[in-house]
Amino acid sequence: MRHFSFQLSAIIFLALLIFSCDTRQNEVVSQKSTQNLESSQSLQVPGTDALFIIDGQLCQHVRDIYQDRQGSLWFGTNVYDLMRYNGDTLEYFSEKDGLGGGRITEIIEDNDGNVWFGTFGGLTKYDGETFTNYIVQEGQINNDIWCLTIDSKGILWIGTSEGVIQFYLGKFTPFPIPKAEVKNPKPILSYNRITSILEDNTGVLWFGTDYGICKYDGKTFTHITKADGLSDNNISDLMEDSRGNIWIGTMFGGISRYDGESITNFTENGTIRGIEVGGLFEDKRGNIWFAAENYGVYKYDGKAFTNFYKNAGLKTNSILSIYEDNEGRFWFGGWGGLFRFDGKSFFDVTRDGPW
């Protein structure tokens, strides 16, 4: 999504912002509460024409969207921590409610109905009543979380700035993965950052790194890099679709699809514009959605790609999260806030909706 300068400048800006958060230790538990926000203002992202916040918007940066089994919609942000819409009321949650604090990059739910949040300040669980934030002792693991996934065995896998961690039965266990040897590596923020973790339908784990993809089948590690056909070694997102294809979003090479035998690079062959891709999502009809920085979002119906951007009313050049909820509503989050899509046009989501 960029030229790289835009994404990197955004990451650096946000990193400087979140690094100011307090470093806390041990486990913190507190009751949930609601806080109000001051009215929004429009700001420019330095060096770009992108809006940092749009008048009336809920916040300036939505990173992740998830609907839990109770039907509540959760929105993870960079500065305003966490938002939840329960079908009637919009609520905001922050560190004082038990969150890890700062950037929220991932929201998932386990089989028991607990909702988990990956934050800059640790791992947070919401059990329906309270937030519990798990912050480990300094030096054991890194609390700067970039991605989460729960595998078929119930193990929570955590990707951080300093590698992979397993969380199971209340215990954190570092899980070292080997790094592929690649030419001219371009690590972003950290040498060991894990950007995405996926368990495919055969139980194989895929780890997205700045050195390509590392796969683990339970016994052996293997790598997929540019030397094997990837368009780029800096992986931004991974997703398996309902047909078993693995979709690969990258920072410098656009989007690719791996069908189990070969890799098709849609950006490299000119089908897709935009070299930084993320926000991978499959809707209920099997369409594949993703965002390409400075080029809006794309939908792939299995035959052709359709692009939606300024011509459809999208006000931001950087979408990070795409989600279809149980009611069939489409939500898009990124720089500039939260947006709805009715199939033809995008609309700003403010405190008054449209919900």
C-alpha positions as CSV (number, residue, x, y, z in Angstrom):
1,M,0.0,0.0,0.0
2,R,2.2,2.9,-0.8
3,H,5.2,3.8,-2.2
4,F,7.2,2.3,0.7
5,S,8.0,5.8,1.9
6,F,4.4,6.4,2.9
7,Q,4.0,3.2,4.9
8,L,7.4,3.4,6.5
9,S,6.8,7.0,7.5
10,A,3.4,6.0,8.9
11,I,5.0,3.1,10.9
12,I,7.8,5.3,12.2
13,F,5.3,8.0,13.3
14,L,3.1,5.5,15.0
15,A,6.1,3.7,16.6
16,L,7.2,7.0,18.1
17,L,3.7,7.6,19.4
18,I,3.2,4.2,21.0
19,F,6.7,3.9,22.4
20,S,5.6,6.6,24.8
21,C,3.2,4.2,26.5
22,D,4.1,2.9,29.9
23,T,5.8,-0.5,30.2
24,R,3.9,-2.5,32.8
25,Q,4.6,-5.9,34.2
26,N,2.6,-8.9,35.4
27,E,-1.1,-9.5,34.8
28,V,-3.6,-6.7,35.1
29,V,-7.4,-7.2,35.5
30,S,-10.0,-4.5,35.5
31,Q,-13.7,-4.0,34.9
32,K,-14.8,-2.6,31.6
33,S,-15.9,1.0,31.3
34,T,-16.8,3.5,28.6
35,Q,-15.1,6.7,27.8
36,N,-16.1,9.6,25.6
37,L,-13.9,11.2,22.9
38,E,-13.5,14.8,22.0
39,S,-14.8,15.9,18.6
40,S,-12.7,14.9,15.6
41,Q,-10.5,17.2,13.5
42,S,-9.0,16.8,10.0
43,L,-5.2,16.5,9.9
44,Q,-2.8,15.8,7.1
45,V,-0.3,13.0,7.1
46,P,3.1,14.6,6.6
47,G,4.4,14.2,3.1
48,T,1.2,12.9,1.7
49,D,-2.3,14.1,0.6
50,A,-4.0,11.5,2.9
51,L,-6.3,12.6,5.7
52,F,-5.1,11.5,9.1
53,I,-8.6,12.0,10.4
54,I,-11.9,12.9,8.8
55,D,-14.4,15.3,10.4
56,G,-17.0,13.3,12.3
57,Q,-15.0,10.0,12.1
58,L,-14.7,7.7,15.0
59,C,-10.9,7.9,15.1
60,Q,-8.0,8.5,12.7
61,H,-6.7,5.0,12.2
62,V,-8.6,1.6,12.3
63,R,-6.3,-1.4,12.0
64,D,-8.5,-4.4,12.6
65,I,-12.2,-5.3,12.5
66,Y,-14.0,-8.4,14.0
67,Q,-17.5,-9.5,14.9
68,D,-17.8,-11.8,17.9
69,R,-20.3,-14.6,18.4
70,Q,-22.6,-12.3,20.4
71,G,-22.8,-10.0,17.3
72,S,-20.7,-7.1,18.7
73,L,-18.4,-5.4,16.3
74,W,-14.9,-4.7,17.6
75,F,-12.6,-2.1,16.0
76,G,-8.9,-2.0,16.9
77,T,-7.2,1.4,16.4
78,N,-3.8,3.0,16.8
79,V,-4.5,5.9,19.2
80,Y,-8.0,5.4,20.5
81,D,-7.3,1.8,21.5
82,L,-10.5,-0.3,21.2
83,M,-14.0,0.4,20.0
84,R,-17.1,-1.8,20.3
85,Y,-20.5,-1.5,18.7
86,N,-23.0,-3.8,20.3
87,G,-25.9,-3.0,18.0
88,D,-27.1,-0.1,20.0
89,T,-24.1,1.7,21.7
90,L,-20.6,2.6,20.6
91,E,-18.1,2.1,23.4
92,Y,-14.4,3.0,23.8
93,F,-11.9,1.0,25.9
94,S,-8.4,1.9,26.9
95,E,-5.5,0.9,29.1
96,K,-7.5,1.8,32.2
97,D,-9.9,-0.9,31.3
98,G,-7.2,-3.6,31.2
99,L,-6.0,-3.3,27.5
100,G,-2.3,-3.6,26.8
101,G,-2.3,-0.1,25.4
102,G,-1.4,1.7,22.2
103,R,-1.8,0.0,18.8
104,I,-4.2,-2.9,18.4
105,T,-3.2,-5.1,15.5
106,E,-5.3,-8.3,15.8
107,I,-8.6,-9.4,17.2
108,I,-9.7,-13.1,17.3
109,E,-12.1,-15.3,19.3
110,D,-11.5,-18.7,20.9
111,N,-13.9,-21.7,21.2
112,D,-15.0,-20.5,24.7
113,G,-16.1,-17.1,23.4
114,N,-13.2,-15.2,24.8
115,V,-12.1,-12.4,22.5
116,W,-8.3,-11.8,22.3
117,F,-6.5,-8.7,21.3
118,G,-2.9,-8.2,20.2
119,T,-1.6,-4.9,21.3
120,F,1.7,-2.9,21.6
121,G,1.6,-3.5,25.3
122,G,0.8,-7.2,25.5
123,L,-1.9,-9.8,25.0
124,T,-5.4,-9.0,26.2
125,K,-8.4,-11.3,26.8
126,Y,-12.0,-10.2,27.2
127,D,-14.3,-12.8,28.8
128,G,-17.6,-11.0,28.3
129,E,-17.2,-9.0,31.5
130,T,-13.6,-8.1,32.2
131,F,-10.4,-7.4,30.3
132,T,-7.3,-9.3,31.4
133,N,-4.0,-8.1,30.1
134,Y,-1.1,-10.6,30.1
135,I,2.3,-8.7,30.3
136,V,5.3,-10.9,30.9
137,Q,8.4,-10.1,32.7
138,E,10.9,-8.0,30.8
139,G,13.3,-10.2,28.8
140,Q,11.1,-13.3,28.5
141,I,9.2,-12.3,25.3
142,N,8.3,-9.1,23.4
143,N,5.0,-7.5,24.3
144,D,4.8,-5.7,20.9
145,I,2.3,-8.0,19.1
146,W,1.7,-7.8,15.3
147,C,-0.5,-10.9,14.7
148,L,-2.5,-13.7,16.5
149,T,-4.0,-17.0,15.4
150,I,-5.5,-20.0,17.3
151,D,-4.6,-23.3,15.8
152,S,-6.7,-26.5,15.6
153,K,-5.2,-27.7,19.0
154,G,-6.3,-24.6,20.8
155,I,-2.8,-23.1,21.0
156,L,-2.6,-19.3,20.6
157,W,0.3,-18.3,18.4
158,I,1.6,-14.8,18.8
159,G,3.8,-12.9,16.3
160,T,5.8,-10.1,17.8
161,S,8.6,-7.7,16.9
162,E,11.0,-10.3,18.2
163,G,9.7,-13.6,17.0
164,V,7.0,-16.2,17.7
165,I,5.5,-17.1,21.1
166,Q,3.0,-19.9,22.0
167,F,0.4,-19.2,24.7
168,Y,-1.3,-22.3,26.1
169,L,-2.8,-23.0,29.5
170,G,-1.7,-19.7,30.7
171,K,1.9,-20.2,29.8
172,F,4.1,-18.3,27.3
173,T,6.7,-20.3,25.4
174,P,9.1,-18.8,22.9
175,F,9.0,-20.7,19.5
176,P,12.1,-19.9,17.6
177,I,11.8,-20.2,13.8
178,P,14.8,-20.3,11.4
179,K,15.4,-17.3,9.1
180,A,15.8,-17.8,5.4
181,E,18.9,-16.5,3.7
182,V,17.8,-13.9,1.2
183,K,19.5,-11.4,-1.0
184,N,19.4,-7.7,0.1
185,P,16.9,-8.2,3.0
186,K,14.8,-5.2,4.0
187,P,13.7,-5.8,7.6
188,I,11.1,-3.2,8.8
189,L,11.3,-2.0,12.4
190,S,12.9,-5.3,13.7
191,Y,15.1,-8.1,12.4
192,N,12.8,-10.7,13.8
193,R,9.3,-9.2,13.3
194,I,6.5,-11.7,12.5
195,T,3.8,-10.1,10.4
196,S,1.3,-12.9,9.9
197,I,0.6,-16.4,11.2
198,L,-1.7,-18.8,9.4
199,E,-2.6,-22.5,9.9
200,D,-3.8,-24.0,6.6
201,N,-6.4,-26.8,6.2
202,T,-3.7,-29.5,6.5
203,G,-2.4,-28.2,9.8
204,V,0.8,-26.6,8.4
205,L,1.7,-23.3,10.0
206,W,2.8,-20.4,7.8
207,F,4.8,-17.5,9.3
208,G,5.1,-14.2,7.4
209,T,8.4,-12.4,7.9
210,D,10.7,-9.9,6.3
211,Y,12.7,-12.8,4.9
212,G,9.9,-14.6,3.1
213,I,7.6,-17.3,4.4
214,C,8.6,-19.9,6.9
215,K,6.4,-23.1,7.0
216,Y,6.2,-25.6,9.8
217,D,4.5,-29.0,9.4
218,G,5.0,-30.1,13.0
219,K,8.4,-31.5,12.4
220,T,10.3,-29.6,9.7
221,F,10.7,-26.0,8.7
222,T,10.8,-25.0,5.0
223,H,11.0,-21.5,3.4
224,I,9.4,-19.8,0.4
225,T,11.3,-16.7,-0.8
226,K,11.8,-14.7,-4.0
227,A,14.1,-17.4,-5.1
228,D,11.1,-19.8,-5.1
229,G,8.8,-17.4,-7.0
230,L,7.6,-14.9,-4.4
231,S,7.3,-11.4,-5.7
232,D,8.8,-10.0,-2.5
233,N,10.4,-11.3,0.7
234,N,8.6,-8.7,3.0
235,I,5.3,-10.4,3.8
236,S,2.5,-8.2,5.1
237,D,-0.5,-10.6,5.1
238,L,-1.4,-14.3,4.6
239,M,-4.8,-15.8,4.0
240,E,-6.1,-19.3,2.9
241,D,-9.3,-19.1,0.9
242,S,-12.1,-21.7,0.8
243,R,-10.5,-23.4,-2.2
244,G,-7.3,-24.0,-0.3
245,N,-5.3,-21.3,-2.1
246,I,-2.9,-19.2,-0.1
247,W,-3.0,-15.5,-0.8
248,I,0.2,-13.5,0.0
249,G,0.3,-9.8,0.5
250,T,3.7,-8.1,0.5
251,M,5.2,-4.7,1.1
252,F,7.1,-4.3,-2.1
253,G,5.8,-6.8,-4.6
254,G,2.0,-6.6,-4.4
255,I,-0.2,-9.7,-4.2
256,S,0.4,-13.4,-5.1
257,R,-1.6,-16.6,-5.0
258,Y,-0.1,-20.1,-4.2
259,D,-2.3,-23.0,-5.4
260,G,-0.1,-25.7,-3.8
261,E,2.1,-26.1,-6.9
262,S,2.9,-22.7,-8.3
263,I,2.8,-19.0,-7.4
264,T,0.9,-16.4,-9.5
265,N,2.1,-12.8,-9.1
266,F,-0.8,-10.6,-10.1
267,T,1.0,-7.4,-9.4
268,E,4.1,-8.4,-11.2
269,N,2.2,-9.4,-14.3
270,G,0.4,-6.0,-14.4
271,T,-3.1,-7.2,-13.4
272,I,-3.0,-5.3,-10.1
273,R,-1.6,-1.8,-9.4
274,G,0.0,-1.0,-6.0
275,I,3.0,-2.7,-4.6
276,E,2.0,-2.8,-0.9
277,V,-1.0,-5.1,-0.2
278,G,-2.8,-6.2,2.9
279,G,-6.3,-6.5,4.5
280,L,-6.9,-9.9,2.8
281,F,-10.5,-11.2,3.3
282,E,-12.8,-13.7,1.7
283,D,-16.5,-12.8,1.7
284,K,-19.5,-15.2,2.0
285,R,-19.7,-15.5,-1.8
286,G,-16.1,-16.6,-2.1
287,N,-14.9,-13.2,-3.4
288,I,-11.3,-12.3,-2.4
289,W,-10.8,-8.7,-1.2
290,F,-7.6,-6.9,-0.5
291,A,-6.2,-3.3,-0.2
292,A,-3.4,-1.8,-2.3
293,E,-2.0,1.4,-1.0
294,N,-2.7,4.4,-3.2
295,Y,-5.0,2.3,-5.3
296,G,-7.9,1.6,-3.0
297,V,-9.3,-2.0,-2.7
298,Y,-9.8,-4.9,-5.1
299,K,-12.3,-7.7,-5.4
300,Y,-11.5,-10.9,-7.2
301,D,-14.5,-13.1,-8.2
302,G,-12.5,-16.0,-9.4
303,K,-12.3,-14.7,-12.9
304,A,-11.6,-11.0,-12.8
305,F,-10.4,-8.2,-10.5
306,T,-12.6,-5.1,-9.8
307,N,-11.0,-2.0,-8.3
308,F,-12.8,0.4,-6.0
309,Y,-11.2,3.7,-5.1
310,K,-12.0,7.4,-5.5
311,N,-14.5,6.7,-8.2
312,A,-16.5,4.8,-5.5
313,G,-16.1,7.5,-2.8
314,L,-13.2,6.0,-0.8
315,K,-11.6,8.9,1.0
316,T,-8.4,7.2,2.1
317,N,-5.4,5.9,0.2
318,S,-4.6,3.3,2.8
319,I,-7.1,0.6,3.9
320,L,-5.7,-1.9,6.4
321,S,-8.7,-4.1,7.3
322,I,-11.7,-5.5,5.3
323,Y,-14.6,-7.3,7.0
324,E,-18.1,-8.6,6.1
325,D,-20.3,-9.1,9.2
326,N,-23.1,-11.6,9.9
327,E,-25.6,-9.1,8.4
328,G,-23.7,-8.9,5.2
329,R,-22.5,-5.3,5.9
330,F,-19.0,-4.5,4.5
331,W,-16.6,-2.6,6.7
332,F,-13.3,-1.0,5.7
333,G,-10.8,0.4,8.2
334,G,-7.6,2.3,7.7
335,W,-6.1,5.8,7.7
336,G,-8.9,8.3,8.0
337,G,-11.1,6.0,10.1
338,L,-13.9,3.5,9.4
339,F,-16.0,3.2,6.2
340,R,-19.0,1.2,5.0
341,F,-19.5,-0.1,1.5
342,D,-23.0,-0.8,0.0
343,G,-21.7,-2.6,-3.1
344,K,-21.2,0.5,-5.1
345,S,-20.1,3.4,-2.9
346,F,-18.2,4.0,0.4
347,F,-19.6,6.1,3.3
348,D,-17.9,7.5,6.4
349,V,-18.9,5.9,9.6
350,T,-19.4,8.5,12.4
351,R,-20.8,8.1,15.9
352,D,-24.2,8.3,14.3
353,G,-23.5,5.6,11.8
354,P,-24.4,4.4,9.3
355,W,-24.5,1.2,11.4
